[in-house]
């Protein structure tokens, strides 16, 4: 168990640094998606990092879709 703790700290530091460096446009949806994906990946078989990466991509995609829909309202 002590081997995973430094890896988790490193992943958290990289995610935090990436969200700060990418700015608000890239981080939109990523943090929420990464949190949900990380938990889901961990529960599904200790693949939290892969789940967080996939969740970030999906969350960013969904945020872009929502922003595009808001910019072009139907009517």
PDB file of N, CA, C and O in Angstrom:
ATOM      1  N   UNK A   1       0.812  -1.194   0.000  1.00  0.00           N
ATOM      2  CA  UNK A   1       0.000   0.000   0.000  1.00  0.00           C
ATOM      3  C   UNK A   1       0.856   1.259   0.000  1.00  0.00           C
ATOM      4  O   UNK A   1       0.457   2.264  -0.588  1.00  0.00           O
ATOM      5  N   UNK A   2       2.001   1.235   0.632  1.00  0.00           N
ATOM      6  CA  UNK A   2       2.815   2.453   0.706  1.00  0.00           C
ATOM      7  C   UNK A   2       3.398   2.813  -0.657  1.00  0.00           C
ATOM      8  O   UNK A   2       3.828   3.950  -0.853  1.00  0.00           O
ATOM      9  N   UNK A   3       3.425   1.886  -1.591  1.00  0.00           N
ATOM     10  CA  UNK A   3       3.931   2.179  -2.933  1.00  0.00           C
ATOM     11  C   UNK A   3       2.935   3.033  -3.701  1.00  0.00           C
ATOM     12  O   UNK A   3       3.352   3.866  -4.506  1.00  0.00           O
ATOM     13  N   UNK A   4       1.648   2.862  -3.487  1.00  0.00           N
ATOM     14  CA  UNK A   4       0.629   3.602  -4.228  1.00  0.00           C
ATOM     15  C   UNK A   4       0.479   5.033  -3.748  1.00  0.00           C
ATOM     16  O   UNK A   4       0.065   5.897  -4.523  1.00  0.00           O
ATOM     17  N   UNK A   5       0.802   5.309  -2.494  1.00  0.00           N
ATOM     18  CA  UNK A   5       0.617   6.650  -1.964  1.00  0.00           C
ATOM     19  C   UNK A   5       1.473   7.683  -2.687  1.00  0.00           C
ATOM     20  O   UNK A   5       0.940   8.731  -3.050  1.00  0.00           O
ATOM     21  N   UNK A   6       2.767   7.458  -2.921  1.00  0.00           N
ATOM     22  CA  UNK A   6       3.528   8.453  -3.676  1.00  0.00           C
ATOM     23  C   UNK A   6       3.023   8.599  -5.110  1.00  0.00           C
ATOM     24  O   UNK A   6       3.034   9.704  -5.653  1.00  0.00           O
ATOM     25  N   UNK A   7       2.590   7.523  -5.720  1.00  0.00           N
ATOM     26  CA  UNK A   7       2.060   7.609  -7.081  1.00  0.00           C
ATOM     27  C   UNK A   7       0.784   8.443  -7.099  1.00  0.00           C
ATOM     28  O   UNK A   7       0.589   9.248  -8.009  1.00  0.00           O
ATOM     29  N   UNK A   8      -0.071   8.268  -6.127  1.00  0.00           N
ATOM     30  CA  UNK A   8      -1.304   9.059  -6.055  1.00  0.00           C
ATOM     31  C   UNK A   8      -0.984  10.527  -5.827  1.00  0.00           C
ATOM     32  O   UNK A   8      -1.640  11.398  -6.399  1.00  0.00           O
ATOM     33  N   UNK A   9       0.004  10.810  -5.008  1.00  0.00           N
ATOM     34  CA  UNK A   9       0.423  12.194  -4.787  1.00  0.00           C
ATOM     35  C   UNK A   9       0.987  12.817  -6.040  1.00  0.00           C
ATOM     36  O   UNK A   9       0.735  13.988  -6.322  1.00  0.00           O
ATOM     37  N   UNK A  10       1.745  12.048  -6.792  1.00  0.00           N
ATOM     38  CA  UNK A  10       2.309  12.536  -8.041  1.00  0.00           C
ATOM     39  C   UNK A  10       1.205  12.817  -9.056  1.00  0.00           C
ATOM     40  O   UNK A  10       1.243  13.837  -9.745  1.00  0.00           O
ATOM     41  N   UNK A  11       0.242  11.938  -9.150  1.00  0.00           N
ATOM     42  CA  UNK A  11      -0.880  12.137 -10.073  1.00  0.00           C
ATOM     43  C   UNK A  11      -1.662  13.381  -9.679  1.00  0.00           C
ATOM     44  O   UNK A  11      -2.025  14.184 -10.539  1.00  0.00           O
ATOM     45  N   UNK A  12      -1.923  13.549  -8.390  1.00  0.00           N
ATOM     46  CA  UNK A  12      -2.655  14.730  -7.933  1.00  0.00           C
ATOM     47  C   UNK A  12      -1.885  16.007  -8.250  1.00  0.00           C
ATOM     48  O   UNK A  12      -2.480  17.006  -8.655  1.00  0.00           O
ATOM     49  N   UNK A  13      -0.565  15.980  -8.068  1.00  0.00           N
ATOM     50  CA  UNK A  13       0.245  17.161  -8.366  1.00  0.00           C
ATOM     51  C   UNK A  13       0.240  17.478  -9.855  1.00  0.00           C
ATOM     52  O   UNK A  13       0.156  18.644 -10.242  1.00  0.00           O
ATOM     53  N   UNK A  14       0.329  16.461 -10.682  1.00  0.00           N
ATOM     54  CA  UNK A  14       0.312  16.676 -12.138  1.00  0.00           C
ATOM     55  C   UNK A  14      -1.042  17.214 -12.582  1.00  0.00           C
ATOM     56  O   UNK A  14      -1.104  18.125 -13.408  1.00  0.00           O
ATOM     57  N   UNK A  15      -2.124  16.663 -12.047  1.00  0.00           N
ATOM     58  CA  UNK A  15      -3.456  17.158 -12.404  1.00  0.00           C
ATOM     59  C   UNK A  15      -3.648  18.601 -11.944  1.00  0.00           C
ATOM     60  O   UNK A  15      -4.217  19.416 -12.671  1.00  0.00           O
ATOM     61  N   UNK A  16      -3.183  18.911 -10.757  1.00  0.00           N
ATOM     62  CA  UNK A  16      -3.319  20.284 -10.255  1.00  0.00           C
ATOM     63  C   UNK A  16      -2.494  21.244 -11.097  1.00  0.00           C
ATOM     64  O   UNK A  16      -2.968  22.321 -11.459  1.00  0.00           O
ATOM     65  N   UNK A  17      -1.277  20.864 -11.407  1.00  0.00           N
ATOM     66  CA  UNK A  17      -0.420  21.716 -12.225  1.00  0.00           C
ATOM     67  C   UNK A  17      -0.985  21.864 -13.628  1.00  0.00           C
ATOM     68  O   UNK A  17      -0.941  22.954 -14.199  1.00  0.00           O
ATOM     69  N   UNK A  18      -1.503  20.807 -14.178  1.00  0.00           N
ATOM     70  CA  UNK A  18      -2.090  20.864 -15.512  1.00  0.00           C
ATOM     71  C   UNK A  18      -3.314  21.750 -15.564  1.00  0.00           C
ATOM     72  O   UNK A  18      -3.526  22.460 -16.546  1.00  0.00           O
ATOM     73  N   UNK A  19      -4.121  21.717 -14.518  1.00  0.00           N
ATOM     74  CA  UNK A  19      -5.315  22.559 -14.521  1.00  0.00           C
ATOM     75  C   UNK A  19      -4.957  24.026 -14.356  1.00  0.00           C
ATOM     76  O   UNK A  19      -5.660  24.893 -14.875  1.00  0.00           O
ATOM     77  N   UNK A  20      -3.886  24.317 -13.649  1.00  0.00           N
ATOM     78  CA  UNK A  20      -3.454  25.706 -13.488  1.00  0.00           C
ATOM     79  C   UNK A  20      -2.825  26.225 -14.771  1.00  0.00           C
ATOM     80  O   UNK A  20      -3.072  27.362 -15.170  1.00  0.00           O
ATOM     81  N   UNK A  21      -2.027  25.409 -15.408  1.00  0.00           N
ATOM     82  CA  UNK A  21      -1.307  25.838 -16.607  1.00  0.00           C
ATOM     83  C   UNK A  21      -2.208  25.913 -17.832  1.00  0.00           C
ATOM     84  O   UNK A  21      -1.946  26.700 -18.743  1.00  0.00           O
ATOM     85  N   UNK A  22      -3.261  25.110 -17.868  1.00  0.00           N
ATOM     86  CA  UNK A  22      -4.086  25.069 -19.064  1.00  0.00           C
ATOM     87  C   UNK A  22      -5.059  26.227 -19.149  1.00  0.00           C
ATOM     88  O   UNK A  22      -5.574  26.517 -20.229  1.00  0.00           O
ATOM     89  N   UNK A  23      -5.319  26.886 -18.055  1.00  0.00           N
ATOM     90  CA  UNK A  23      -6.223  28.019 -18.061  1.00  0.00           C
ATOM     91  C   UNK A  23      -7.665  27.582 -17.967  1.00  0.00           C
ATOM     92  O   UNK A  23      -7.963  26.388 -18.001  1.00  0.00           O
ATOM     93  N   UNK A  24      -8.564  28.546 -17.848  1.00  0.00           N
ATOM     94  CA  UNK A  24      -9.961  28.189 -17.639  1.00  0.00           C
ATOM     95  C   UNK A  24     -10.627  27.541 -18.843  1.00  0.00           C
ATOM     96  O   UNK A  24     -11.576  26.775 -18.674  1.00  0.00           O
ATOM     97  N   UNK A  25     -10.162  27.825 -20.042  1.00  0.00           N
ATOM     98  CA  UNK A  25     -10.805  27.255 -21.218  1.00  0.00           C
ATOM     99  C   UNK A  25     -10.588  25.740 -21.297  1.00  0.00           C
ATOM    100  O   UNK A  25     -11.519  24.999 -21.612  1.00  0.00           O
ATOM    101  N   UNK A  26      -9.386  25.282 -21.017  1.00  0.00           N
ATOM    102  CA  UNK A  26      -9.100  23.850 -21.092  1.00  0.00           C
ATOM    103  C   UNK A  26      -9.599  23.104 -19.862  1.00  0.00           C
ATOM    104  O   UNK A  26      -9.912  21.917 -19.949  1.00  0.00           O
ATOM    105  N   UNK A  27      -9.678  23.779 -18.721  1.00  0.00           N
ATOM    106  CA  UNK A  27     -10.068  23.094 -17.495  1.00  0.00           C
ATOM    107  C   UNK A  27     -11.575  22.938 -17.384  1.00  0.00           C
ATOM    108  O   UNK A  27     -12.057  22.200 -16.524  1.00  0.00           O
ATOM    109  N   UNK A  28     -12.318  23.612 -18.230  1.00  0.00           N
ATOM    110  CA  UNK A  28     -13.771  23.586 -18.123  1.00  0.00           C
ATOM    111  C   UNK A  28     -14.273  22.155 -18.330  1.00  0.00           C
ATOM    112  O   UNK A  28     -14.099  21.582 -19.406  1.00  0.00           O
ATOM    113  N   UNK A  29     -14.883  21.594 -17.320  1.00  0.00           N
ATOM    114  CA  UNK A  29     -15.421  20.248 -17.388  1.00  0.00           C
ATOM    115  C   UNK A  29     -14.421  19.166 -17.034  1.00  0.00           C
ATOM    116  O   UNK A  29     -14.816  18.058 -16.670  1.00  0.00           O
ATOM    117  N   UNK A  30     -13.142  19.462 -17.131  1.00  0.00           N
ATOM    118  CA  UNK A  30     -12.123  18.443 -16.912  1.00  0.00           C
ATOM    119  C   UNK A  30     -12.052  18.032 -15.446  1.00  0.00           C
ATOM    120  O   UNK A  30     -11.978  16.840 -15.148  1.00  0.00           O
ATOM    121  N   UNK A  31     -12.072  18.976 -14.540  1.00  0.00           N
ATOM    122  CA  UNK A  31     -11.900  18.641 -13.126  1.00  0.00           C
ATOM    123  C   UNK A  31     -13.046  17.792 -12.602  1.00  0.00           C
ATOM    124  O   UNK A  31     -12.824  16.811 -11.892  1.00  0.00           O
ATOM    125  N   UNK A  32     -14.251  18.161 -12.946  1.00  0.00           N
ATOM    126  CA  UNK A  32     -15.416  17.377 -12.504  1.00  0.00           C
ATOM    127  C   UNK A  32     -15.387  15.991 -13.137  1.00  0.00           C
ATOM    128  O   UNK A  32     -15.637  14.992 -12.463  1.00  0.00           O
ATOM    129  N   UNK A  33     -15.081  15.930 -14.428  1.00  0.00           N
ATOM    130  CA  UNK A  33     -15.017  14.643 -15.110  1.00  0.00           C
ATOM    131  C   UNK A  33     -13.906  13.763 -14.573  1.00  0.00           C
ATOM    132  O   UNK A  33     -14.068  12.549 -14.453  1.00  0.00           O
ATOM    133  N   UNK A  34     -12.768  14.382 -14.249  1.00  0.00           N
ATOM    134  CA  UNK A  34     -11.644  13.613 -13.710  1.00  0.00           C
ATOM    135  C   UNK A  34     -11.979  13.042 -12.342  1.00  0.00           C
ATOM    136  O   UNK A  34     -11.610  11.910 -12.030  1.00  0.00           O
ATOM    137  N   UNK A  35     -12.672  13.818 -11.530  1.00  0.00           N
ATOM    138  CA  UNK A  35     -13.049  13.328 -10.201  1.00  0.00           C
ATOM    139  C   UNK A  35     -14.006  12.146 -10.312  1.00  0.00           C
ATOM    140  O   UNK A  35     -13.822  11.128  -9.645  1.00  0.00           O
ATOM    141  N   UNK A  36     -15.020  12.282 -11.149  1.00  0.00           N
ATOM    142  CA  UNK A  36     -15.997  11.196 -11.317  1.00  0.00           C
ATOM    143  C   UNK A  36     -15.333   9.981 -11.962  1.00  0.00           C
ATOM    144  O   UNK A  36     -15.531   8.851 -11.517  1.00  0.00           O
ATOM    145  N   UNK A  37     -14.545  10.218 -13.009  1.00  0.00           N
ATOM    146  CA  UNK A  37     -13.871   9.117 -13.692  1.00  0.00           C
ATOM    147  C   UNK A  37     -12.855   8.412 -12.819  1.00  0.00           C
ATOM    148  O   UNK A  37     -12.703   7.193 -12.901  1.00  0.00           O
ATOM    149  N   UNK A  38     -12.158   9.166 -11.985  1.00  0.00           N
ATOM    150  CA  UNK A  38     -11.179   8.565 -11.079  1.00  0.00           C
ATOM    151  C   UNK A  38     -11.830   7.634 -10.072  1.00  0.00           C
ATOM    152  O   UNK A  38     -11.329   6.541  -9.808  1.00  0.00           O
ATOM    153  N   UNK A  39     -12.944   8.071  -9.514  1.00  0.00           N
ATOM    154  CA  UNK A  39     -13.670   7.229  -8.554  1.00  0.00           C
ATOM    155  C   UNK A  39     -14.226   6.001  -9.262  1.00  0.00           C
ATOM    156  O   UNK A  39     -14.108   4.883  -8.761  1.00  0.00           O
ATOM    157  N   UNK A  40     -14.831   6.209 -10.426  1.00  0.00           N
ATOM    158  CA  UNK A  40     -15.396   5.073 -11.161  1.00  0.00           C
ATOM    159  C   UNK A  40     -14.307   4.080 -11.568  1.00  0.00           C
ATOM    160  O   UNK A  40     -14.497   2.869 -11.466  1.00  0.00           O
ATOM    161  N   UNK A  41     -13.175   4.592 -12.026  1.00  0.00           N
ATOM    162  CA  UNK A  41     -12.076   3.708 -12.408  1.00  0.00           C
ATOM    163  C   UNK A  41     -11.520   2.941 -11.222  1.00  0.00           C
ATOM    164  O   UNK A  41     -11.162   1.770 -11.343  1.00  0.00           O
ATOM    165  N   UNK A  42     -11.448   3.607 -10.070  1.00  0.00           N
ATOM    166  CA  UNK A  42     -10.941   2.937  -8.875  1.00  0.00           C
ATOM    167  C   UNK A  42     -11.882   1.820  -8.444  1.00  0.00           C
ATOM    168  O   UNK A  42     -11.441   0.723  -8.102  1.00  0.00           O
ATOM    169  N   UNK A  43     -13.172   2.105  -8.463  1.00  0.00           N
ATOM    170  CA  UNK A  43     -14.160   1.101  -8.058  1.00  0.00           C
ATOM    171  C   UNK A  43     -14.197  -0.056  -9.055  1.00  0.00           C
ATOM    172  O   UNK A  43     -14.411  -1.205  -8.670  1.00  0.00           O
ATOM    173  N   UNK A  44     -13.990   0.249 -10.336  1.00  0.00           N
ATOM    174  CA  UNK A  44     -14.084  -0.777 -11.372  1.00  0.00           C
ATOM    175  C   UNK A  44     -12.863  -1.691 -11.437  1.00  0.00           C
ATOM    176  O   UNK A  44     -12.866  -2.652 -12.206  1.00  0.00           O
ATOM    177  N   UNK A  45     -11.857  -1.430 -10.679  1.00  0.00           N
ATOM    178  CA  UNK A  45     -10.715  -2.338 -10.710  1.00  0.00           C
ATOM    179  C   UNK A  45      -9.389  -1.650 -10.491  1.00  0.00           C
ATOM    180  O   UNK A  45      -8.389  -2.028 -11.101  1.00  0.00           O
ATOM    181  N   UNK A  46      -9.359  -0.655  -9.639  1.00  0.00           N
ATOM    182  CA  UNK A  46      -8.128   0.053  -9.285  1.00  0.00           C
ATOM    183  C   UNK A  46      -7.450   0.679 -10.502  1.00  0.00           C
ATOM    184  O   UNK A  46      -6.230   0.614 -10.649  1.00  0.00           O
ATOM    185  N   UNK A  47      -8.249   1.279 -11.363  1.00  0.00           N
ATOM    186  CA  UNK A  47      -7.734   1.988 -12.535  1.00  0.00           C
ATOM    187  C   UNK A  47      -8.126   3.459 -12.440  1.00  0.00           C
ATOM    188  O   UNK A  47      -8.649   4.035 -13.394  1.00  0.00           O
ATOM    189  N   UNK A  48      -7.869   4.056 -11.288  1.00  0.00           N
ATOM    190  CA  UNK A  48      -8.284   5.425 -11.033  1.00  0.00           C
ATOM    191  C   UNK A  48      -7.653   6.438 -11.960  1.00  0.00           C
ATOM    192  O   UNK A  48      -8.319   7.384 -12.381  1.00  0.00           O
ATOM    193  N   UNK A  49      -6.370   6.263 -12.295  1.00  0.00           N
ATOM    194  CA  UNK A  49      -5.677   7.227 -13.154  1.00  0.00           C
ATOM    195  C   UNK A  49      -6.243   7.176 -14.565  1.00  0.00           C
ATOM    196  O   UNK A  49      -6.469   8.214 -15.187  1.00  0.00           O
ATOM    197  N   UNK A  50      -6.470   5.984 -15.063  1.00  0.00           N
ATOM    198  CA  UNK A  50      -7.061   5.865 -16.402  1.00  0.00           C
ATOM    199  C   UNK A  50      -8.484   6.415 -16.409  1.00  0.00           C
ATOM    200  O   UNK A  50      -8.898   7.054 -17.376  1.00  0.00           O
ATOM    201  N   UNK A  51      -9.225   6.172 -15.348  1.00  0.00           N
ATOM    202  CA  UNK A  51     -10.574   6.706 -15.243  1.00  0.00           C
ATOM    203  C   UNK A  51     -10.581   8.219 -15.176  1.00  0.00           C
ATOM    204  O   UNK A  51     -11.447   8.870 -15.760  1.00  0.00           O
ATOM    205  N   UNK A  52      -9.607   8.783 -14.457  1.00  0.00           N
ATOM    206  CA  UNK A  52      -9.513  10.241 -14.355  1.00  0.00           C
ATOM    207  C   UNK A  52      -9.174  10.858 -15.708  1.00  0.00           C
ATOM    208  O   UNK A  52      -9.726  11.898 -16.067  1.00  0.00           O
ATOM    209  N   UNK A  53      -8.288  10.239 -16.451  1.00  0.00           N
ATOM    210  CA  UNK A  53      -7.930  10.761 -17.774  1.00  0.00           C
ATOM    211  C   UNK A  53      -9.121  10.698 -18.723  1.00  0.00           C
ATOM    212  O   UNK A  53      -9.395  11.652 -19.450  1.00  0.00           O
ATOM    213  N   UNK A  54      -9.820   9.576 -18.713  1.00  0.00           N
ATOM    214  CA  UNK A  54     -10.994   9.444 -19.576  1.00  0.00           C
ATOM    215  C   UNK A  54     -12.097  10.398 -19.129  1.00  0.00           C
ATOM    216  O   UNK A  54     -12.764  11.007 -19.966  1.00  0.00           O
ATOM    217  N   UNK A  55     -12.294  10.532 -17.830  1.00  0.00           N
ATOM    218  CA  UNK A  55     -13.308  11.447 -17.315  1.00  0.00           C
ATOM    219  C   UNK A  55     -13.010  12.888 -17.665  1.00  0.00           C
ATOM    220  O   UNK A  55     -13.923  13.663 -17.949  1.00  0.00           O
ATOM    221  N   UNK A  56     -11.736  13.253 -17.646  1.00  0.00           N
ATOM    222  CA  UNK A  56     -11.340  14.606 -18.036  1.00  0.00           C
ATOM    223  C   UNK A  56     -11.690  14.856 -19.499  1.00  0.00           C
ATOM    224  O   UNK A  56     -12.235  15.907 -19.837  1.00  0.00           O
ATOM    225  N   UNK A  57     -11.385  13.911 -20.353  1.00  0.00           N
ATOM    226  CA  UNK A  57     -11.679  14.072 -21.783  1.00  0.00           C
ATOM    227  C   UNK A  57     -13.182  14.176 -22.026  1.00  0.00           C
ATOM    228  O   UNK A  57     -13.631  15.025 -22.795  1.00  0.00           O
ATOM    229  N   UNK A  58     -13.957  13.315 -21.373  1.00  0.00           N
ATOM    230  CA  UNK A  58     -15.411  13.340 -21.551  1.00  0.00           C
ATOM    231  C   UNK A  58     -15.993  14.626 -20.972  1.00  0.00           C
ATOM    232  O   UNK A  58     -16.851  15.253 -21.594  1.00  0.00           O
ATOM    233  N   UNK A  59     -15.535  15.022 -19.793  1.00  0.00           N
ATOM    234  CA  UNK A  59     -16.037  16.243 -19.178  1.00  0.00           C
ATOM    235  C   UNK A  59     -15.735  17.473 -20.020  1.00  0.00           C
ATOM    236  O   UNK A  59     -16.574  18.365 -20.148  1.00  0.00           O
ATOM    237  N   UNK A  60     -14.549  17.521 -20.590  1.00  0.00           N
ATOM    238  CA  UNK A  60     -14.175  18.646 -21.463  1.00  0.00           C
ATOM    239  C   UNK A  60     -15.046  18.660 -22.716  1.00  0.00           C
ATOM    240  O   UNK A  60     -15.489  19.721 -23.154  1.00  0.00           O
ATOM    241  N   UNK A  61     -15.290  17.500 -23.286  1.00  0.00           N
ATOM    242  CA  UNK A  61     -16.128  17.387 -24.476  1.00  0.00           C
ATOM    243  C   UNK A  61     -17.556  17.849 -24.176  1.00  0.00           C
ATOM    244  O   UNK A  61     -18.146  18.599 -24.953  1.00  0.00           O
ATOM    245  N   UNK A  62     -18.104  17.400 -23.053  1.00  0.00           N
ATOM    246  CA  UNK A  62     -19.464  17.783 -22.676  1.00  0.00           C
ATOM    247  C   UNK A  62     -19.564  19.280 -22.400  1.00  0.00           C
ATOM    248  O   UNK A  62     -20.568  19.906 -22.738  1.00  0.00           O
ATOM    249  N   UNK A  63     -18.535  19.856 -21.790  1.00  0.00           N
ATOM    250  CA  UNK A  63     -18.540  21.300 -21.537  1.00  0.00           C
ATOM    251  C   UNK A  63     -18.505  22.073 -22.851  1.00  0.00           C
ATOM    252  O   UNK A  63     -19.163  23.105 -22.980  1.00  0.00           O
ATOM    253  N   UNK A  64     -17.749  21.588 -23.818  1.00  0.00           N
ATOM    254  CA  UNK A  64     -17.710  22.237 -25.132  1.00  0.00           C
ATOM    255  C   UNK A  64     -19.063  22.147 -25.828  1.00  0.00           C
ATOM    256  O   UNK A  64     -19.501  23.115 -26.449  1.00  0.00           O
ATOM    257  N   UNK A  65     -19.736  20.992 -25.732  1.00  0.00           N
ATOM    258  CA  UNK A  65     -21.064  20.851 -26.329  1.00  0.00           C
ATOM    259  C   UNK A  65     -22.058  21.807 -25.680  1.00  0.00           C
ATOM    260  O   UNK A  65     -22.870  22.424 -26.370  1.00  0.00           O
ATOM    261  N   UNK A  66     -21.994  21.931 -24.362  1.00  0.00           N
ATOM    262  CA  UNK A  66     -22.899  22.818 -23.649  1.00  0.00           C
ATOM    263  C   UNK A  66     -22.634  24.268 -24.032  1.00  0.00           C
ATOM    264  O   UNK A  66     -23.575  25.039 -24.215  1.00  0.00           O
ATOM    265  N   UNK A  67     -21.373  24.646 -24.155  1.00  0.00           N
ATOM    266  CA  UNK A  67     -21.032  26.015 -24.540  1.00  0.00           C
ATOM    267  C   UNK A  67     -21.494  26.318 -25.973  1.00  0.00           C
ATOM    268  O   UNK A  67     -21.972  27.417 -26.255  1.00  0.00           O
ATOM    269  N   UNK A  68     -21.348  25.340 -26.872  1.00  0.00           N
ATOM    270  CA  UNK A  68     -21.791  25.545 -28.251  1.00  0.00           C
ATOM    271  C   UNK A  68     -23.309  25.667 -28.324  1.00  0.00           C
ATOM    272  O   UNK A  68     -23.833  26.472 -29.095  1.00  0.00           O
ATOM    273  N   UNK A  69     -24.009  24.879 -27.531  1.00  0.00           N
ATOM    274  CA  UNK A  69     -25.468  24.964 -27.516  1.00  0.00           C
ATOM    275  C   UNK A  69     -25.938  26.302 -26.948  1.00  0.00           C
ATOM    276  O   UNK A  69     -26.936  26.857 -27.407  1.00  0.00           O
ATOM    277  N   UNK A  70     -25.225  26.814 -25.957  1.00  0.00           N
ATOM    278  CA  UNK A  70     -25.584  28.091 -25.360  1.00  0.00           C
ATOM    279  C   UNK A  70     -25.294  29.246 -26.322  1.00  0.00           C
ATOM    280  O   UNK A  70     -25.997  30.256 -26.307  1.00  0.00           O
ATOM    281  N   UNK A  71     -24.277  29.102 -27.144  1.00  0.00           N
ATOM    282  CA  UNK A  71     -23.913  30.152 -28.090  1.00  0.00           C
ATOM    283  C   UNK A  71     -24.876  30.187 -29.274  1.00  0.00           C
ATOM    284  O   UNK A  71     -25.071  31.241 -29.880  1.00  0.00           O
ATOM    285  N   UNK A  72     -25.477  29.053 -29.607  1.00  0.00           N
ATOM    286  CA  UNK A  72     -26.422  28.963 -30.735  1.00  0.00           C
ATOM    287  C   UNK A  72     -27.764  28.427 -30.244  1.00  0.00           C
ATOM    288  O   UNK A  72     -28.084  27.262 -30.483  1.00  0.00           O
ATOM    289  N   UNK A  73     -28.558  29.262 -29.559  1.00  0.00           N
ATOM    290  CA  UNK A  73     -29.834  28.747 -29.033  1.00  0.00           C
ATOM    291  C   UNK A  73     -30.800  28.418 -30.169  1.00  0.00           C
ATOM    292  O   UNK A  73     -30.826  29.111 -31.187  1.00  0.00           O
ATOM    293  N   UNK A  74     -31.592  27.363 -29.994  1.00  0.00           N
ATOM    294  CA  UNK A  74     -32.558  27.000 -31.029  1.00  0.00           C
ATOM    295  C   UNK A  74     -33.670  28.055 -31.112  1.00  0.00           C
ATOM    296  O   UNK A  74     -34.087  28.636 -30.110  1.00  0.00           O
ATOM    297  N   UNK A  75     -34.119  28.269 -32.320  1.00  0.00           N
ATOM    298  CA  UNK A  75     -35.218  29.204 -32.414  1.00  0.00           C
ATOM    299  C   UNK A  75     -35.133  30.014 -33.584  1.00  0.00           C
ATOM    300  O   UNK A  75     -35.995  30.862 -33.812  1.00  0.00           O
TER     301      UNK A  75
END
